[in-house]
Amino acid sequence: MRYLRETDLPLAQIGAVLGFSEQSAFTRACVRWFARPPSQVRAAARASSRHAIEIAAPLDSYRK
């Protein structure tokens, strides 16, 4: 999940780094693990990270 959330590597390259010989095998594994393809996992993880940053920013200014 870290590679999907924190890098801009192509999905095929992420699959290869994780030991999958084909992107389709990586996609099937993501669907099994997360119930969605890697492109949707990446989009959801990034949206979640942005949301967390947006929430933390006002809290950081409040603490000063």
All heavy atoms as a GROMACS GRO file, in nm:
protein
  504
    1MET      N    1   0.082  -0.118   0.000
    1MET     CA    2   0.000   0.000   0.000
    1MET      C    3   0.088   0.126   0.000
    1MET      O    4   0.052   0.225  -0.059
    1MET     CB    5  -0.090  -0.003   0.123
    1MET     CG    6  -0.178   0.114   0.133
    1MET     SD    7  -0.342   0.073   0.086
    1MET     CE    8  -0.430   0.171   0.199
    2ARG      N    9   0.203   0.117   0.066
    2ARG     CA   10   0.293   0.233   0.071
    2ARG      C   11   0.335   0.277  -0.069
    2ARG      O   12   0.338   0.397  -0.098
    2ARG     CB   13   0.415   0.198   0.156
    2ARG     CG   14   0.512   0.310   0.169
    2ARG     CD   15   0.625   0.274   0.263
    2ARG     NE   16   0.740   0.349   0.223
    2ARG     CZ   17   0.862   0.302   0.216
    2ARG    NH1   18   0.886   0.179   0.248
    2ARG    NH2   19   0.960   0.378   0.178
    3TYR      N   20   0.369   0.182  -0.154
    3TYR     CA   21   0.410   0.218  -0.291
    3TYR      C   22   0.296   0.287  -0.365
    3TYR      O   23   0.320   0.380  -0.442
    3TYR     CB   24   0.452   0.094  -0.370
    3TYR     CG   25   0.586   0.039  -0.330
    3TYR    CD1   26   0.597  -0.084  -0.267
    3TYR    CD2   27   0.703   0.108  -0.356
    3TYR    CE1   28   0.719  -0.137  -0.230
    3TYR    CE2   29   0.827   0.057  -0.320
    3TYR     CZ   30   0.835  -0.065  -0.257
    3TYR     OH   31   0.957  -0.115  -0.221
    4LEU      N   32   0.175   0.243  -0.344
    4LEU     CA   33   0.061   0.305  -0.411
    4LEU      C   34   0.036   0.445  -0.357
    4LEU      O   35   0.006   0.538  -0.432
    4LEU     CB   36  -0.064   0.219  -0.393
    4LEU     CG   37  -0.062   0.084  -0.464
    4LEU    CD1   38  -0.182   0.001  -0.421
    4LEU    CD2   39  -0.061   0.101  -0.614
    5ARG      N   40   0.048   0.462  -0.227
    5ARG     CA   41   0.016   0.589  -0.163
    5ARG      C   42   0.127   0.692  -0.179
    5ARG      O   43   0.100   0.809  -0.203
    5ARG     CB   44  -0.012   0.565  -0.014
    5ARG     CG   45  -0.055   0.687   0.062
    5ARG     CD   46  -0.080   0.659   0.210
    5ARG     NE   47   0.043   0.615   0.274
    5ARG     CZ   48   0.056   0.498   0.340
    5ARG    NH1   49  -0.046   0.417   0.351
    5ARG    NH2   50   0.170   0.464   0.395
    6GLU      N   51   0.252   0.649  -0.169
    6GLU     CA   52   0.362   0.745  -0.156
    6GLU      C   53   0.450   0.761  -0.278
    6GLU      O   54   0.544   0.841  -0.274
    6GLU     CB   55   0.449   0.705  -0.036
    6GLU     CG   56   0.374   0.710   0.095
    6GLU     CD   57   0.456   0.662   0.213
    6GLU    OE1   58   0.578   0.636   0.196
    6GLU    OE2   59   0.398   0.649   0.322
    7THR      N   60   0.426   0.685  -0.384
    7THR     CA   61   0.509   0.700  -0.504
    7THR      C   62   0.423   0.723  -0.626
    7THR      O   63   0.302   0.699  -0.624
    7THR     CB   64   0.596   0.574  -0.530
    7THR    OG1   65   0.512   0.469  -0.576
    7THR    CG2   66   0.672   0.532  -0.407
    8ASP      N   67   0.487   0.769  -0.732
    8ASP     CA   68   0.421   0.784  -0.860
    8ASP      C   69   0.466   0.674  -0.957
    8ASP      O   70   0.450   0.688  -1.079
    8ASP     CB   71   0.451   0.922  -0.920
    8ASP     CG   72   0.382   1.033  -0.843
    8ASP    OD1   73   0.268   1.011  -0.798
    8ASP    OD2   74   0.443   1.140  -0.827
    9LEU      N   75   0.524   0.568  -0.902
    9LEU     CA   76   0.567   0.457  -0.988
    9LEU      C   77   0.448   0.401  -1.065
    9LEU      O   78   0.338   0.393  -1.010
    9LEU     CB   79   0.628   0.345  -0.904
    9LEU     CG   80   0.760   0.373  -0.834
    9LEU    CD1   81   0.796   0.257  -0.740
    9LEU    CD2   82   0.870   0.392  -0.936
   10PRO      N   83   0.469   0.361  -1.189
   10PRO     CA   84   0.362   0.295  -1.264
   10PRO      C   85   0.320   0.167  -1.193
   10PRO      O   86   0.400   0.101  -1.126
   10PRO     CB   87   0.426   0.264  -1.399
   10PRO     CG   88   0.545   0.354  -1.408
   10PRO     CD   89   0.591   0.378  -1.268
   11LEU      N   90   0.194   0.132  -1.206
   11LEU     CA   91   0.141   0.013  -1.139
   11LEU      C   92   0.217  -0.113  -1.178
   11LEU      O   93   0.242  -0.200  -1.093
   11LEU     CB   94  -0.008  -0.002  -1.167
   11LEU     CG   95  -0.094   0.114  -1.116
   11LEU    CD1   96  -0.239   0.094  -1.158
   11LEU    CD2   97  -0.080   0.131  -0.968
   12ALA      N   98   0.256  -0.125  -1.304
   12ALA     CA   99   0.331  -0.243  -1.348
   12ALA      C  100   0.464  -0.252  -1.274
   12ALA      O  101   0.508  -0.361  -1.234
   12ALA     CB  102   0.354  -0.239  -1.499
   13GLN      N  103   0.528  -0.138  -1.252
   13GLN     CA  104   0.657  -0.137  -1.182
   13GLN      C  105   0.638  -0.172  -1.034
   13GLN      O  106   0.718  -0.244  -0.976
   13GLN     CB  107   0.723  -0.001  -1.196
   13GLN     CG  108   0.866   0.000  -1.148
   13GLN     CD  109   0.936   0.131  -1.183
   13GLN    OE1  110   0.883   0.217  -1.251
   13GLN    NE2  111   1.058   0.145  -1.134
   14ILE      N  112   0.532  -0.123  -0.972
   14ILE     CA  113   0.503  -0.159  -0.833
   14ILE      C  114   0.480  -0.310  -0.823
   14ILE      O  115   0.534  -0.375  -0.734
   14ILE     CB  116   0.382  -0.082  -0.779
   14ILE    CG1  117   0.415   0.067  -0.769
   14ILE    CG2  118   0.338  -0.136  -0.644
   14ILE    CD1  119   0.296   0.155  -0.736
   15GLY      N  120   0.404  -0.364  -0.916
   15GLY     CA  121   0.382  -0.508  -0.917
   15GLY      C  122   0.512  -0.585  -0.928
   15GLY      O  123   0.534  -0.683  -0.857
   16ALA      N  124   0.600  -0.539  -1.014
   16ALA     CA  125   0.730  -0.607  -1.032
   16ALA      C  126   0.814  -0.598  -0.905
   16ALA      O  127   0.875  -0.698  -0.864
   16ALA     CB  128   0.805  -0.546  -1.150
   17VAL      N  129   0.816  -0.482  -0.842
   17VAL     CA  130   0.892  -0.465  -0.717
   17VAL      C  131   0.839  -0.562  -0.610
   17VAL      O  132   0.915  -0.616  -0.530
   17VAL     CB  133   0.882  -0.318  -0.668
   17VAL    CG1  134   0.928  -0.304  -0.525
   17VAL    CG2  135   0.960  -0.227  -0.760
   18LEU      N  136   0.709  -0.584  -0.610
   18LEU     CA  137   0.647  -0.674  -0.512
   18LEU      C  138   0.655  -0.821  -0.550
   18LEU      O  139   0.607  -0.906  -0.476
   18LEU     CB  140   0.501  -0.633  -0.489
   18LEU     CG  141   0.483  -0.493  -0.429
   18LEU    CD1  142   0.336  -0.457  -0.421
   18LEU    CD2  143   0.550  -0.484  -0.293
   19GLY      N  144   0.716  -0.848  -0.666
   19GLY     CA  145   0.740  -0.987  -0.705
   19GLY      C  146   0.639  -1.047  -0.801
   19GLY      O  147   0.644  -1.167  -0.828
   20PHE      N  148   0.550  -0.966  -0.855
   20PHE     CA  149   0.453  -1.016  -0.952
   20PHE      C  150   0.515  -1.011  -1.092
   20PHE      O  151   0.576  -0.911  -1.130
   20PHE     CB  152   0.324  -0.934  -0.949
   20PHE     CG  153   0.247  -0.951  -0.821
   20PHE    CD1  154   0.265  -0.864  -0.714
   20PHE    CD2  155   0.157  -1.055  -0.805
   20PHE    CE1  156   0.196  -0.880  -0.596
   20PHE    CE2  157   0.087  -1.072  -0.688
   20PHE     CZ  158   0.107  -0.985  -0.582
   21SER      N  159   0.499  -1.117  -1.166
   21SER     CA  160   0.558  -1.122  -1.300
   21SER      C  161   0.476  -1.044  -1.403
   21SER      O  162   0.528  -1.005  -1.506
   21SER     CB  163   0.575  -1.267  -1.346
   21SER     OG  164   0.450  -1.332  -1.346
   22GLU      N  165   0.349  -1.022  -1.374
   22GLU     CA  166   0.260  -0.950  -1.467
   22GLU      C  167   0.174  -0.851  -1.389
   22GLU      O  168   0.135  -0.878  -1.275
   22GLU     CB  169   0.167  -1.048  -1.537
   22GLU     CG  170   0.237  -1.164  -1.601
   22GLU     CD  171   0.215  -1.166  -1.750
   22GLU    OE1  172   0.126  -1.096  -1.798
   22GLU    OE2  173   0.292  -1.238  -1.816
   23GLN      N  174   0.143  -0.739  -1.452
   23GLN     CA  175   0.057  -0.641  -1.386
   23GLN      C  176  -0.080  -0.700  -1.356
   23GLN      O  177  -0.140  -0.668  -1.252
   23GLN     CB  178   0.042  -0.514  -1.470
   23GLN     CG  179  -0.044  -0.409  -1.399
   23GLN     CD  180  -0.059  -0.281  -1.475
   23GLN    OE1  181   0.018  -0.253  -1.566
   23GLN    NE2  182  -0.158  -0.202  -1.439
   24SER      N  183  -0.128  -0.786  -1.444
   24SER     CA  184  -0.261  -0.845  -1.421
   24SER      C  185  -0.265  -0.928  -1.293
   24SER      O  186  -0.365  -0.929  -1.221
   24SER     CB  187  -0.304  -0.929  -1.541
   24SER     OG  188  -0.212  -1.035  -1.563
   25ALA      N  189  -0.155  -0.996  -1.261
   25ALA     CA  190  -0.148  -1.074  -1.136
   25ALA      C  191  -0.150  -0.980  -1.016
   25ALA      O  192  -0.215  -1.007  -0.915
   25ALA     CB  193  -0.023  -1.161  -1.135
   26PHE      N  194  -0.080  -0.868  -1.026
   26PHE     CA  195  -0.081  -0.768  -0.919
   26PHE      C  196  -0.221  -0.711  -0.902
   26PHE      O  197  -0.270  -0.695  -0.790
   26PHE     CB  198   0.021  -0.658  -0.951
   26PHE     CG  199   0.019  -0.542  -0.856
   26PHE    CD1  200   0.032  -0.561  -0.720
   26PHE    CD2  201   0.005  -0.413  -0.903
   26PHE    CE1  202   0.032  -0.453  -0.631
   26PHE    CE2  203   0.005  -0.305  -0.817
   26PHE     CZ  204   0.018  -0.324  -0.681
   27THR      N  205  -0.287  -0.681  -1.013
   27THR     CA  206  -0.423  -0.628  -1.006
   27THR      C  207  -0.517  -0.727  -0.939
   27THR      O  208  -0.597  -0.690  -0.853
   27THR     CB  209  -0.474  -0.592  -1.148
   27THR    OG1  210  -0.389  -0.488  -1.201
   27THR    CG2  211  -0.618  -0.544  -1.146
   28ARG      N  212  -0.509  -0.855  -0.977
   28ARG     CA  213  -0.595  -0.956  -0.914
   28ARG      C  214  -0.568  -0.967  -0.764
   28ARG      O  215  -0.661  -0.979  -0.684
   28ARG     CB  216  -0.575  -1.093  -0.981
   28ARG     CG  217  -0.640  -1.104  -1.118
   28ARG     CD  218  -0.643  -1.247  -1.169
   28ARG     NE  219  -0.512  -1.310  -1.174
   28ARG     CZ  220  -0.425  -1.299  -1.274
   28ARG    NH1  221  -0.458  -1.227  -1.381
   28ARG    NH2  222  -0.309  -1.361  -1.271
   29ALA      N  223  -0.441  -0.959  -0.726
   29ALA     CA  224  -0.407  -0.966  -0.584
   29ALA      C  225  -0.465  -0.845  -0.509
   29ALA      O  226  -0.521  -0.860  -0.400
   29ALA     CB  227  -0.256  -0.972  -0.566
   30CYS      N  228  -0.455  -0.726  -0.567
   30CYS     CA  229  -0.512  -0.607  -0.503
   30CYS      C  230  -0.663  -0.621  -0.486
   30CYS      O  231  -0.717  -0.584  -0.381
   30CYS     CB  232  -0.482  -0.482  -0.585
   30CYS     SG  233  -0.318  -0.415  -0.556
   31VAL      N  234  -0.728  -0.674  -0.587
   31VAL     CA  235  -0.874  -0.694  -0.578
   31VAL      C  236  -0.906  -0.792  -0.465
   31VAL      O  237  -1.001  -0.771  -0.388
   31VAL     CB  238  -0.932  -0.738  -0.713
   31VAL    CG1  239  -1.077  -0.782  -0.698
   31VAL    CG2  240  -0.919  -0.626  -0.816
   32ARG      N  241  -0.824  -0.897  -0.450
   32ARG     CA  242  -0.845  -0.992  -0.340
   32ARG      C  243  -0.821  -0.926  -0.204
   32ARG      O  244  -0.897  -0.945  -0.110
   32ARG     CB  245  -0.750  -1.111  -0.354
   32ARG     CG  246  -0.805  -1.228  -0.428
   32ARG     CD  247  -0.722  -1.356  -0.406
   32ARG     NE  248  -0.578  -1.337  -0.406
   32ARG     CZ  249  -0.500  -1.340  -0.513
   32ARG    NH1  250  -0.552  -1.364  -0.632
   32ARG    NH2  251  -0.370  -1.324  -0.503
   33TRP      N  252  -0.714  -0.848  -0.195
   33TRP     CA  253  -0.677  -0.787  -0.066
   33TRP      C  254  -0.766  -0.670  -0.026
   33TRP      O  255  -0.800  -0.655   0.090
   33TRP     CB  256  -0.533  -0.736  -0.070
   33TRP     CG  257  -0.428  -0.839  -0.096
   33TRP    CD1  258  -0.434  -0.972  -0.064
   33TRP    CD2  259  -0.302  -0.819  -0.162
   33TRP    NE1  260  -0.318  -1.035  -0.106
   33TRP    CE2  261  -0.236  -0.944  -0.165
   33TRP    CE3  262  -0.240  -0.708  -0.217
   33TRP    CZ2  263  -0.110  -0.958  -0.220
   33TRP    CZ3  264  -0.115  -0.723  -0.272
   33TRP    CH2  265  -0.050  -0.848  -0.273
   34PHE      N  266  -0.796  -0.584  -0.124
   34PHE     CA  267  -0.863  -0.457  -0.093
   34PHE      C  268  -1.002  -0.443  -0.156
   34PHE      O  269  -1.066  -0.339  -0.138
   34PHE     CB  270  -0.777  -0.338  -0.140
   34PHE     CG  271  -0.636  -0.340  -0.088
   34PHE    CD1  272  -0.529  -0.358  -0.173
   34PHE    CD2  273  -0.610  -0.326   0.048
   34PHE    CE1  274  -0.399  -0.359  -0.126
   34PHE    CE2  275  -0.480  -0.326   0.096
   34PHE     CZ  276  -0.374  -0.344   0.010
   35ALA      N  277  -1.044  -0.542  -0.232
   35ALA     CA  278  -1.173  -0.540  -0.302
   35ALA      C  279  -1.182  -0.428  -0.406
   35ALA      O  280  -1.290  -0.381  -0.438
   35ALA     CB  281  -1.289  -0.530  -0.202
   36ARG      N  282  -1.066  -0.386  -0.457
   36ARG     CA  283  -1.062  -0.287  -0.565
   36ARG      C  284  -0.927  -0.294  -0.634
   36ARG      O  285  -0.828  -0.337  -0.575
   36ARG     CB  286  -1.091  -0.147  -0.514
   36ARG     CG  287  -0.999  -0.099  -0.406
   36ARG     CD  288  -1.031   0.040  -0.361
   36ARG     NE  289  -1.129   0.037  -0.255
   36ARG     CZ  290  -1.174   0.142  -0.192
   36ARG    NH1  291  -1.132   0.261  -0.225
   36ARG    NH2  292  -1.260   0.133  -0.096
   37PRO      N  293  -0.920  -0.249  -0.759
   37PRO     CA  294  -0.792  -0.253  -0.832
   37PRO      C  295  -0.693  -0.151  -0.776
   37PRO      O  296  -0.731  -0.056  -0.706
   37PRO     CB  297  -0.833  -0.218  -0.976
   37PRO     CG  298  -0.963  -0.149  -0.965
   37PRO     CD  299  -1.030  -0.200  -0.841
   38PRO      N  300  -0.565  -0.168  -0.809
   38PRO     CA  301  -0.462  -0.081  -0.753
   38PRO      C  302  -0.482   0.068  -0.783
   38PRO      O  303  -0.449   0.152  -0.700
   38PRO     CB  304  -0.331  -0.133  -0.811
   38PRO     CG  305  -0.366  -0.231  -0.915
   38PRO     CD  306  -0.508  -0.272  -0.894
   39SER      N  307  -0.535   0.101  -0.898
   39SER     CA  308  -0.558   0.244  -0.928
   39SER      C  309  -0.657   0.306  -0.831
   39SER      O  310  -0.638   0.420  -0.787
   39SER     CB  311  -0.606   0.260  -1.072
   39SER     OG  312  -0.726   0.188  -1.092
   40GLN      N  313  -0.760   0.231  -0.793
   40GLN     CA  314  -0.857   0.283  -0.696
   40GLN      C  315  -0.800   0.283  -0.555
   40GLN      O  316  -0.830   0.374  -0.476
   40GLN     CB  317  -0.986   0.200  -0.702
   40GLN     CG  318  -1.066   0.222  -0.827
   40GLN     CD  319  -1.194   0.141  -0.829
   40GLN    OE1  320  -1.231   0.078  -0.730
   40GLN    NE2  321  -1.261   0.142  -0.942
   41VAL      N  322  -0.718   0.184  -0.522
   41VAL     CA  323  -0.652   0.182  -0.391
   41VAL      C  324  -0.563   0.305  -0.379
   41VAL      O  325  -0.563   0.375  -0.277
   41VAL     CB  326  -0.570   0.053  -0.372
   41VAL    CG1  327  -0.487   0.060  -0.244
   41VAL    CG2  328  -0.660  -0.069  -0.370
   42ARG      N  329  -0.488   0.335  -0.485
   42ARG     CA  330  -0.398   0.452  -0.485
   42ARG      C  331  -0.478   0.581  -0.467
   42ARG      O  332  -0.444   0.665  -0.384
   42ARG     CB  333  -0.319   0.457  -0.616
   42ARG     CG  334  -0.236   0.582  -0.632
   42ARG     CD  335  -0.155   0.580  -0.758
   42ARG     NE  336  -0.023   0.526  -0.726
   42ARG     CZ  337   0.069   0.497  -0.815
   42ARG    NH1  338   0.046   0.512  -0.943
   42ARG    NH2  339   0.186   0.450  -0.777
   43ALA      N  340  -0.585   0.596  -0.544
   43ALA     CA  341  -0.665   0.719  -0.534
   43ALA      C  342  -0.726   0.734  -0.395
   43ALA      O  343  -0.723   0.844  -0.338
   43ALA     CB  344  -0.775   0.716  -0.641
   44ALA      N  345  -0.778   0.627  -0.338
   44ALA     CA  346  -0.840   0.634  -0.205
   44ALA      C  347  -0.735   0.664  -0.098
   44ALA      O  348  -0.760   0.744  -0.007
   44ALA     CB  349  -0.912   0.504  -0.174
   45ALA      N  350  -0.619   0.602  -0.107
   45ALA     CA  351  -0.513   0.625  -0.008
   45ALA      C  352  -0.463   0.768  -0.014
   45ALA      O  353  -0.440   0.832   0.090
   45ALA     CB  354  -0.398   0.527  -0.031
   46ARG      N  355  -0.449   0.822  -0.132
   46ARG     CA  356  -0.402   0.959  -0.146
   46ARG      C  357  -0.507   1.058  -0.098
   46ARG      O  358  -0.475   1.158  -0.035
   46ARG     CB  359  -0.361   0.988  -0.290
   46ARG     CG  360  -0.233   0.917  -0.325
   46ARG     CD  361  -0.190   0.945  -0.465
   46ARG     NE  362  -0.058   0.887  -0.488
   46ARG     CZ  363   0.006   0.896  -0.602
   46ARG    NH1  364  -0.049   0.960  -0.703
   46ARG    NH2  365   0.123   0.841  -0.616
   47ALA      N  366  -0.633   1.031  -0.128
   47ALA     CA  367  -0.740   1.118  -0.080
   47ALA      C  368  -0.745   1.117   0.072
   47ALA      O  369  -0.762   1.221   0.136
   47ALA     CB  370  -0.874   1.075  -0.139
   48SER      N  371  -0.727   1.001   0.130
   48SER     CA  372  -0.727   0.987   0.276
   48SER      C  373  -0.610   1.063   0.337
   48SER      O  374  -0.625   1.131   0.439
   48SER     CB  375  -0.720   0.839   0.314
   48SER     OG  376  -0.709   0.824   0.451
   49SER      N  377  -0.493   1.055   0.275
   49SER     CA  378  -0.375   1.127   0.324
   49SER      C  379  -0.396   1.277   0.317
   49SER      O  380  -0.363   1.351   0.410
   49SER     CB  381  -0.251   1.089   0.244
   49SER     OG  382  -0.215   0.957   0.268
   50ARG      N  383  -0.453   1.324   0.207
   50ARG     CA  384  -0.480   1.468   0.193
   50ARG      C  385  -0.578   1.514   0.299
   50ARG      O  386  -0.563   1.620   0.359
   50ARG     CB  387  -0.534   1.499   0.053
   50ARG     CG  388  -0.427   1.509  -0.052
   50ARG     CD  389  -0.480   1.569  -0.181
   50ARG     NE  390  -0.589   1.493  -0.237
   50ARG     CZ  391  -0.576   1.389  -0.319
   50ARG    NH1  392  -0.456   1.347  -0.352
   50ARG    NH2  393  -0.680   1.327  -0.367
   51HIS      N  394  -0.680   1.433   0.324
   51HIS     CA  395  -0.781   1.467   0.423
   51HIS      C  396  -0.717   1.477   0.562
   51HIS      O  397  -0.745   1.568   0.638
   51HIS     CB  398  -0.893   1.363   0.422
   51HIS     CG  399  -1.004   1.393   0.517
   51HIS    ND1  400  -1.087   1.500   0.500
   51HIS    CD2  401  -1.042   1.332   0.630
   51HIS    CE1  402  -1.173   1.503   0.600
   51HIS    NE2  403  -1.148   1.402   0.681
   52ALA      N  404  -0.629   1.384   0.595
   52ALA     CA  405  -0.560   1.386   0.724
   52ALA      C  406  -0.474   1.511   0.738
   52ALA      O  407  -0.468   1.572   0.845
   52ALA     CB  408  -0.476   1.260   0.742
   53ILE      N  409  -0.408   1.551   0.631
   53ILE     CA  410  -0.324   1.670   0.634
   53ILE      C  411  -0.412   1.794   0.653
   53ILE      O  412  -0.379   1.884   0.730
   53ILE     CB  413  -0.240   1.682   0.505
   53ILE    CG1  414  -0.134   1.571   0.505
   53ILE    CG2  415  -0.175   1.819   0.492
   53ILE    CD1  416  -0.065   1.552   0.372
   54GLU      N  417  -0.527   1.798   0.586
   54GLU     CA  418  -0.617   1.913   0.598
   54GLU      C  419  -0.670   1.925   0.741
   54GLU      O  420  -0.686   2.035   0.792
   54GLU     CB  421  -0.734   1.900   0.500
   54GLU     CG  422  -0.693   1.916   0.356
   54GLU     CD  423  -0.801   1.874   0.258
   54GLU    OE1  424  -0.912   1.835   0.303
   54GLU    OE2  425  -0.775   1.877   0.138
   55ILE      N  426  -0.694   1.814   0.805
   55ILE     CA  427  -0.744   1.815   0.943
   55ILE      C  428  -0.632   1.858   1.038
   55ILE      O  429  -0.654   1.936   1.130
   55ILE     CB  430  -0.798   1.677   0.984
   55ILE    CG1  431  -0.927   1.648   0.906
   55ILE    CG2  432  -0.822   1.668   1.133
   55ILE    CD1  433  -0.978   1.508   0.922
   56ALA      N  434  -0.512   1.809   1.017
   56ALA     CA  435  -0.400   1.838   1.106
   56ALA      C  436  -0.355   1.984   1.096
   56ALA      O  437  -0.311   2.042   1.196
   56ALA     CB  438  -0.283   1.745   1.076
   57ALA      N  439  -0.363   2.045   0.982
   57ALA     CA  440  -0.313   2.181   0.963
   57ALA      C  441  -0.379   2.280   1.060
   57ALA      O  442  -0.309   2.355   1.128
   57ALA     CB  443  -0.329   2.224   0.819
   58PRO      N  444  -0.512   2.285   1.071
   58PRO     CA  445  -0.571   2.378   1.167
   58PRO      C  446  -0.532   2.345   1.311
   58PRO      O  447  -0.514   2.435   1.393
   58PRO     CB  448  -0.722   2.360   1.147
   58PRO     CG  449  -0.737   2.304   1.011
   58PRO     CD  450  -0.612   2.222   0.989
   59LEU      N  451  -0.516   2.219   1.343
   59LEU     CA  452  -0.476   2.181   1.478
   59LEU      C  453  -0.336   2.229   1.509
   59LEU      O  454  -0.307   2.274   1.620
   59LEU     CB  455  -0.485   2.029   1.496
   59LEU     CG  456  -0.626   1.970   1.491
   59LEU    CD1  457  -0.618   1.818   1.500
   59LEU    CD2  458  -0.712   2.026   1.602
   60ASP      N  459  -0.246   2.224   1.411
   60ASP     CA  460  -0.109   2.269   1.432
   60ASP      C  461  -0.106   2.419   1.461
   60ASP      O  462  -0.034   2.465   1.548
   60ASP     CB  463  -0.022   2.240   1.309
   60ASP     CG  464   0.008   2.091   1.296
   60ASP    OD1  465  -0.005   2.018   1.396
   60ASP    OD2  466   0.046   2.049   1.185
   61SER      N  467  -0.185   2.498   1.391
   61SER     CA  468  -0.186   2.642   1.415
   61SER      C  469  -0.251   2.673   1.550
   61SER      O  470  -0.214   2.770   1.616
   61SER     CB  471  -0.257   2.715   1.302
   61SER     OG  472  -0.392   2.674   1.295
   62TYR      N  473  -0.343   2.593   1.594
   62TYR     CA  474  -0.408   2.612   1.723
   62TYR      C  475  -0.311   2.589   1.838
   62TYR      O  476  -0.316   2.656   1.940
   62TYR     CB  477  -0.528   2.517   1.734
   62TYR     CG  478  -0.596   2.520   1.868
   62TYR    CD1  479  -0.680   2.627   1.901
   62TYR    CD2  480  -0.578   2.419   1.961
   62TYR    CE1  481  -0.743   2.632   2.024
   62TYR    CE2  482  -0.642   2.423   2.084
   62TYR     CZ  483  -0.724   2.531   2.115
   62TYR     OH  484  -0.786   2.534   2.236
   63ARG      N  485  -0.219   2.494   1.821
   63ARG     CA  486  -0.125   2.459   1.927
   63ARG      C  487  -0.019   2.564   1.951
   63ARG      O  488   0.047   2.565   2.052
   63ARG     CB  489  -0.057   2.325   1.893
   63ARG     CG  490  -0.153   2.209   1.900
   63ARG     CD  491  -0.083   2.081   1.863
   63ARG     NE  492  -0.181   1.974   1.856
   63ARG     CZ  493  -0.181   1.878   1.767
   63ARG    NH1  494  -0.086   1.870   1.678
   63ARG    NH2  495  -0.275   1.786   1.767
   64LYS      N  496   0.002   2.654   1.857
   64LYS     CA  497   0.110   2.754   1.869
   64LYS      C  498   0.075   2.866   1.962
   64LYS      O  499  -0.026   2.904   1.995
   64LYS     CB  500   0.146   2.808   1.731
   64LYS     CG  501   0.211   2.703   1.646
   64LYS     CD  502   0.246   2.761   1.512
   64LYS     CE  503   0.308   2.650   1.428
   64LYS     NZ  504   0.341   2.691   1.298
   0.00000   0.00000   0.00000
